[in-house]
Amino acid sequence: YADSNIVGCIAYPDDKLNKEEKEKLMREELKLELGASVKRVIGFRRFHWPVHVPPEAEKKDFFDKLHKLQGQRQLYFVGEAFSSAGVQACIDWIEEFMPWHFPMHNIAPSAK
C-alpha cells in the first residue's frame, strides 16, 4: 500500500543462508519489485507450511478469538491465518480485511 508503512513479507530462501543474507535478498527484492526502502526489519521467523488450525482449536472458537485480537497493540492477522493456503486465497482475504480495519484503504473489488 503506497500510502502506508505496512509491509509483510513471506520468503522462501535457502535454509543455508544466514539472517544477514536473507535480509539483503529481501531488501533487494522489495526495492526491485516495489521501489520500497526498508527502514527496519522487525524479525525473521521460520515457519512450517502448510499451517492448519487443529480441529480441537476450531471447536473452541479459535477464529472468533483471533478476530477479537485484530488491532490490539496495532497487530493484525492476515493471510493464511484466516484463509486457505495459496496466494490467491490470501489476496482475496486481504481485499476483505483492509476495509474492515483500515476504511481509508478501501480496496474491495467493488471500489476498484
N, CA and C atoms as a LAMMPS dump frame, in Angstrom:
ITEM: TIMESTEP
0
ITEM: NUMBER OF ATOMS
336
ITEM: BOX BOUNDS ff ff ff
-5.0000000000000000e+02 5.0000000000000000e+02
-5.0000000000000000e+02 5.0000000000000000e+02
-5.0000000000000000e+02 5.0000000000000000e+02
ITEM: ATOMS id mol type element x y z
1 1 1 N 0.844 -1.164 0
2 1 2 C 0 0 0
3 1 3 C 0.894 1.232 0
4 2 1 N 0.873 1.943 -1.109
5 2 2 C 1.82 3.04 -1.33
6 2 3 C 1.753 4.129 -0.27
7 3 1 N 0.602 4.382 0.295
8 3 2 C 0.482 5.48 1.263
9 3 3 C 0.548 5 2.72
10 4 1 N 1.059 3.817 2.955
11 4 2 C 1.206 3.346 4.328
12 4 3 C 2.613 2.821 4.542
13 5 1 N 2.929 2.514 5.778
14 5 2 C 4.247 1.957 6.079
15 5 3 C 4.147 0.499 6.508
16 6 1 N 3.1 -0.183 6.064
17 6 2 C 2.881 -1.579 6.434
18 6 3 C 3.328 -2.477 5.289
19 7 1 N 4.275 -3.345 5.542
20 7 2 C 4.707 -4.327 4.547
21 7 3 C 4.943 -5.637 5.274
22 8 1 N 4.354 -6.692 4.768
23 8 2 C 4.606 -8.023 5.295
24 8 3 C 5.201 -8.862 4.192
25 9 1 N 6.166 -9.673 4.521
26 9 2 C 6.839 -10.484 3.501
27 9 3 C 6.856 -11.947 3.91
28 10 1 N 6.669 -12.779 2.938
29 10 2 C 6.901 -14.205 3.112
30 10 3 C 7.92 -14.573 2.056
31 11 1 N 8.987 -15.177 2.461
32 11 2 C 10.045 -15.543 1.529
33 11 3 C 10.382 -17.013 1.718
34 12 1 N 10.924 -17.587 0.687
35 12 2 C 11.319 -18.989 0.737
36 12 3 C 12.804 -19.118 0.4
37 13 1 N 13.663 -18.426 1.167
38 13 2 C 15.09 -18.502 0.851
39 13 3 C 15.688 -19.832 1.289
40 14 1 N 16.831 -20.1 0.753
41 14 2 C 17.582 -21.306 1.084
42 14 3 C 17.891 -21.321 2.572
43 15 1 N 17.645 -22.44 3.23
44 15 2 C 17.92 -22.564 4.661
45 15 3 C 19.404 -22.391 4.986
46 16 1 N 20.271 -22.499 3.98
47 16 2 C 21.708 -22.365 4.224
48 16 3 C 22.133 -20.905 4.354
49 17 1 N 21.246 -19.968 4.004
50 17 2 C 21.575 -18.552 4.116
51 17 3 C 21.468 -18.105 5.571
52 18 1 N 22.372 -17.206 5.967
53 18 2 C 22.263 -16.66 7.314
54 18 3 C 21.277 -15.485 7.299
55 19 1 N 20.979 -14.95 8.482
56 19 2 C 19.99 -13.875 8.608
57 19 3 C 20.362 -12.663 7.762
58 20 1 N 21.619 -12.279 7.764
59 20 2 C 22.06 -11.106 7.006
60 20 3 C 21.859 -11.312 5.508
61 21 1 N 22.142 -12.504 5.01
62 21 2 C 21.962 -12.8 3.587
63 21 3 C 20.477 -12.775 3.215
64 22 1 N 19.638 -13.314 4.094
65 22 2 C 18.2 -13.3 3.841
66 22 3 C 17.668 -11.871 3.82
67 23 1 N 18.11 -11.057 4.779
68 23 2 C 17.645 -9.671 4.83
69 23 3 C 18.097 -8.908 3.583
70 24 1 N 19.32 -9.133 3.145
71 24 2 C 19.826 -8.475 1.938
72 24 3 C 18.962 -8.83 0.73
73 25 1 N 18.651 -10.105 0.568
74 25 2 C 17.798 -10.537 -0.544
75 25 3 C 16.412 -9.906 -0.465
76 26 1 N 15.837 -9.871 0.75
77 26 2 C 14.513 -9.291 0.928
78 26 3 C 14.528 -7.807 0.555
79 27 1 N 15.518 -7.07 1.042
80 27 2 C 15.625 -5.645 0.737
81 27 3 C 15.773 -5.41 -0.763
82 28 1 N 16.626 -6.206 -1.413
83 28 2 C 16.839 -6.053 -2.858
84 28 3 C 15.551 -6.332 -3.63
85 29 1 N 14.844 -7.367 -3.236
86 29 2 C 13.606 -7.735 -3.932
87 29 3 C 12.524 -6.664 -3.757
88 30 1 N 12.368 -6.157 -2.548
89 30 2 C 11.373 -5.102 -2.31
90 30 3 C 11.714 -3.834 -3.077
91 31 1 N 12.987 -3.515 -3.172
92 31 2 C 13.413 -2.334 -3.923
93 31 3 C 13.143 -2.548 -5.421
94 32 1 N 13.493 -3.713 -5.919
95 32 2 C 13.321 -4.022 -7.336
96 32 3 C 11.848 -4.091 -7.731
97 33 1 N 11.057 -4.815 -6.969
98 33 2 C 9.667 -5.054 -7.336
99 33 3 C 8.728 -3.91 -6.973
100 34 1 N 8.975 -3.245 -5.829
101 34 2 C 8.042 -2.232 -5.34
102 34 3 C 8.649 -0.839 -5.246
103 35 1 N 9.955 -0.743 -5.447
104 35 2 C 10.607 0.543 -5.244
105 35 3 C 10.62 0.95 -3.783
106 36 1 N 10.519 -0.017 -2.895
107 36 2 C 10.402 0.254 -1.458
108 36 3 C 11.759 0.184 -0.776
109 37 1 N 11.972 1.08 0.149
110 37 2 C 13.155 1.044 1.003
111 37 3 C 12.718 0.549 2.377
112 38 1 N 13.469 -0.367 2.921
113 38 2 C 13.141 -0.949 4.221
114 38 3 C 13.87 -0.159 5.298
115 39 1 N 13.103 0.431 6.218
116 39 2 C 13.708 1.174 7.328
117 39 3 C 14.149 0.234 8.433
118 40 1 N 13.318 -0.774 8.706
119 40 2 C 13.604 -1.649 9.834
120 40 3 C 12.979 -3.004 9.584
121 41 1 N 13.7 -4.041 9.876
122 41 2 C 13.169 -5.402 9.828
123 41 3 C 12.863 -5.803 11.255
124 42 1 N 11.626 -6.151 11.499
125 42 2 C 11.21 -6.493 12.861
126 42 3 C 11.727 -7.868 13.248
127 43 1 N 11.717 -8.805 12.316
128 43 2 C 12.223 -10.12 12.659
129 43 3 C 12.038 -11.12 11.55
130 44 1 N 12.732 -12.202 11.684
131 44 2 C 12.587 -13.341 10.789
132 44 3 C 12.125 -14.515 11.629
133 45 1 N 11.271 -15.304 11.087
134 45 2 C 10.8 -16.465 11.818
135 45 3 C 10.601 -17.611 10.821
136 46 1 N 11.116 -18.743 11.146
137 46 2 C 10.908 -19.936 10.308
138 46 3 C 9.522 -20.473 10.621
139 47 1 N 8.824 -20.872 9.596
140 47 2 C 7.514 -21.451 9.818
141 47 3 C 7.366 -22.707 8.976
142 48 1 N 6.455 -23.536 9.407
143 48 2 C 6.181 -24.777 8.675
144 48 3 C 4.93 -24.569 7.845
145 49 1 N 4.991 -24.993 6.62
146 49 2 C 3.881 -24.792 5.697
147 49 3 C 3.423 -26.138 5.188
148 50 1 N 2.175 -26.388 4.998
149 50 2 C 1.049 -25.503 5.266
150 50 3 C 0.704 -25.473 6.751
151 51 1 N 0.132 -24.371 7.145
152 51 2 C -0.28 -24.176 8.53
153 51 3 C -1.763 -24.5 8.634
154 52 1 N -2.134 -25.287 9.615
155 52 2 C -3.531 -25.646 9.823
156 52 3 C -3.888 -25.486 11.294
157 53 1 N -5.056 -24.978 11.539
158 53 2 C -5.562 -24.905 12.906
159 53 3 C -6.104 -26.289 13.244
160 54 1 N -5.668 -26.863 14.36
161 54 2 C -6.17 -28.194 14.721
162 54 3 C -7.684 -28.159 14.938
163 55 1 N -8.38 -29.23 14.577
164 55 2 C -9.837 -29.268 14.755
165 55 3 C -10.283 -28.968 16.182
166 56 1 N -9.486 -29.394 17.173
167 56 2 C -9.851 -29.133 18.569
168 56 3 C -9.902 -27.628 18.842
169 57 1 N -8.952 -26.886 18.263
170 57 2 C -8.915 -25.423 18.457
171 57 3 C -10.078 -24.758 17.736
172 58 1 N -10.398 -25.242 16.531
173 58 2 C -11.547 -24.682 15.806
174 58 3 C -12.828 -24.841 16.61
175 59 1 N -12.999 -25.997 17.238
176 59 2 C -14.194 -26.243 18.044
177 59 3 C -14.267 -25.316 19.261
178 60 1 N -13.111 -24.799 19.686
179 60 2 C -13.064 -23.89 20.84
180 60 3 C -13.021 -22.431 20.381
181 61 1 N -13.63 -22.149 19.222
182 61 2 C -13.78 -20.789 18.707
183 61 3 C -12.452 -20.093 18.414
184 62 1 N -11.486 -20.818 17.875
185 62 2 C -10.184 -20.238 17.548
186 62 3 C -10.314 -18.985 16.695
187 63 1 N -11.092 -19.049 15.613
188 63 2 C -11.175 -17.924 14.682
189 63 3 C -11.888 -16.725 15.295
190 64 1 N -12.918 -16.949 16.108
191 64 2 C -13.572 -15.835 16.8
192 64 3 C -12.589 -15.152 17.748
193 65 1 N -11.812 -15.941 18.455
194 65 2 C -10.825 -15.372 19.383
195 65 3 C -9.752 -14.599 18.614
196 66 1 N -9.335 -15.125 17.466
197 66 2 C -8.331 -14.442 16.662
198 66 3 C -8.88 -13.121 16.122
199 67 1 N -10.132 -13.128 15.665
200 67 2 C -10.765 -11.89 15.185
201 67 3 C -10.79 -10.828 16.28
202 68 1 N -11.063 -11.236 17.513
203 68 2 C -11.135 -10.279 18.619
204 68 3 C -9.776 -9.644 18.922
205 69 1 N -8.7 -10.287 18.502
206 69 2 C -7.366 -9.731 18.719
207 69 3 C -6.964 -8.709 17.658
208 70 1 N -7.734 -8.637 16.565
209 70 2 C -7.37 -7.733 15.475
210 70 3 C -7.217 -6.304 15.99
211 71 1 N -6.082 -5.701 15.695
212 71 2 C -5.846 -4.313 16.031
213 71 3 C -5.301 -4.057 17.416
214 72 1 N -5.356 -5.056 18.275
215 72 2 C -4.802 -4.85 19.619
216 72 3 C -3.289 -4.709 19.506
217 73 1 N -2.763 -3.679 20.167
218 73 2 C -1.335 -3.375 20.119
219 73 3 C -0.868 -3.162 18.682
220 74 1 N -1.773 -2.667 17.842
221 74 2 C -1.51 -2.382 16.425
222 74 3 C -1.024 -3.616 15.669
223 75 1 N -1.558 -4.781 16.021
224 75 2 C -1.2 -6.04 15.383
225 75 3 C -2.425 -6.581 14.665
226 76 1 N -2.234 -6.977 13.407
227 76 2 C -3.322 -7.525 12.6
228 76 3 C -2.883 -8.856 12.008
229 77 1 N -3.809 -9.796 12
230 77 2 C -3.539 -11.121 11.458
231 77 3 C -4.185 -11.235 10.083
232 78 1 N -3.404 -11.625 9.106
233 78 2 C -3.897 -11.733 7.732
234 78 3 C -3.335 -13.004 7.102
235 79 1 N -3.622 -13.181 5.84
236 79 2 C -3.049 -14.303 5.103
237 79 3 C -3.636 -15.626 5.538
238 80 1 N -2.778 -16.602 5.646
239 80 2 C -3.227 -17.963 5.907
240 80 3 C -3.749 -18.162 7.322
241 81 1 N -3.631 -17.149 8.173
242 81 2 C -4.239 -17.261 9.498
243 81 3 C -5.746 -17.418 9.369
244 82 1 N -6.342 -16.82 8.335
245 82 2 C -7.793 -16.87 8.152
246 82 3 C -8.226 -17.537 6.855
247 83 1 N -7.359 -17.592 5.88
248 83 2 C -7.768 -18.152 4.587
249 83 3 C -6.97 -19.417 4.307
250 84 1 N -7.37 -20.096 3.289
251 84 2 C -6.656 -21.326 2.943
252 84 3 C -5.303 -20.971 2.329
253 85 1 N -4.478 -21.979 2.181
254 85 2 C -3.147 -21.767 1.621
255 85 3 C -3.235 -21.332 0.162
256 86 1 N -2.295 -20.542 -0.23
257 86 2 C -2.207 -20.126 -1.621
258 86 3 C -2.28 -18.618 -1.772
259 87 1 N -1.593 -18.127 -2.764
260 87 2 C -1.503 -16.685 -2.983
261 87 3 C -2.862 -16.066 -3.247
262 88 1 N -3.652 -16.626 -4.14
263 88 2 C -4.937 -16.006 -4.484
264 88 3 C -5.879 -15.978 -3.291
265 89 1 N -5.9 -17.022 -2.495
266 89 2 C -6.757 -17.032 -1.3
267 89 3 C -6.335 -15.924 -0.337
268 90 1 N -5.043 -15.717 -0.182
269 90 2 C -4.562 -14.651 0.708
270 90 3 C -4.909 -13.277 0.152
271 91 1 N -4.782 -13.084 -1.152
272 91 2 C -5.14 -11.8 -1.768
273 91 3 C -6.626 -11.531 -1.587
274 92 1 N -7.456 -12.534 -1.813
275 92 2 C -8.899 -12.367 -1.629
276 92 3 C -9.215 -11.974 -0.188
277 93 1 N -8.53 -12.604 0.77
278 93 2 C -8.766 -12.282 2.175
279 93 3 C -8.355 -10.836 2.47
280 94 1 N -7.21 -10.407 1.964
281 94 2 C -6.737 -9.032 2.206
282 94 3 C -7.744 -8.033 1.65
283 95 1 N -8.331 -8.32 0.492
284 95 2 C -9.313 -7.403 -0.095
285 95 3 C -10.546 -7.266 0.791
286 96 1 N -10.879 -8.3 1.542
287 96 2 C -11.985 -8.208 2.505
288 96 3 C -11.516 -7.551 3.8
289 97 1 N -10.326 -7.889 4.231
290 97 2 C -9.791 -7.439 5.518
291 97 3 C -9.551 -5.935 5.581
292 98 1 N -8.919 -5.377 4.564
293 98 2 C -8.5 -3.962 4.624
294 98 3 C -9.655 -3 4.913
295 99 1 N -10.779 -3.073 4.213
296 99 2 C -11.858 -2.124 4.519
297 99 3 C -12.423 -2.271 5.936
298 100 1 N -12.352 -3.473 6.518
299 100 2 C -12.871 -3.667 7.877
300 100 3 C -12.033 -2.904 8.89
301 101 1 N -10.722 -2.966 8.729
302 101 2 C -9.823 -2.418 9.737
303 101 3 C -9.132 -1.121 9.315
304 102 1 N -9.103 -0.842 8.034
305 102 2 C -8.481 0.361 7.513
306 102 3 C -9.409 0.964 6.458
307 103 1 N -10.543 1.54 6.869
308 103 2 C -11.555 2.007 5.904
309 103 3 C -11.009 2.98 4.861
310 104 1 N -9.971 3.748 5.196
311 104 2 C -9.42 4.695 4.242
312 104 3 C -8.668 4.019 3.114
313 105 1 N -8.418 2.722 3.243
314 105 2 C -7.731 1.951 2.205
315 105 3 C -8.714 1.007 1.517
316 106 1 N -9.905 1.464 1.228
317 106 2 C -10.932 0.596 0.678
318 106 3 C -10.5 0.068 -0.688
319 107 1 N -10.04 -1.178 -0.706
320 107 2 C -9.561 -1.796 -1.94
321 107 3 C -10.463 -2.962 -2.339
322 108 1 N -11.636 -3.023 -1.755
323 108 2 C -12.571 -4.102 -2.093
324 108 3 C -12.828 -4.059 -3.591
325 109 1 N -13.081 -5.226 -4.207
326 109 2 C -13.291 -5.265 -5.659
327 109 3 C -14.304 -4.252 -6.149
328 110 1 N -15.357 -3.983 -5.374
329 110 2 C -16.37 -3.027 -5.818
330 110 3 C -15.84 -1.601 -5.846
331 111 1 N -14.734 -1.34 -5.136
332 111 2 C -14.177 0.016 -5.08
333 111 3 C -13.115 0.246 -6.131
334 112 1 N -12.734 -0.777 -6.869
335 112 2 C -11.659 -0.647 -7.876
336 112 3 C -12.15 0.073 -9.103
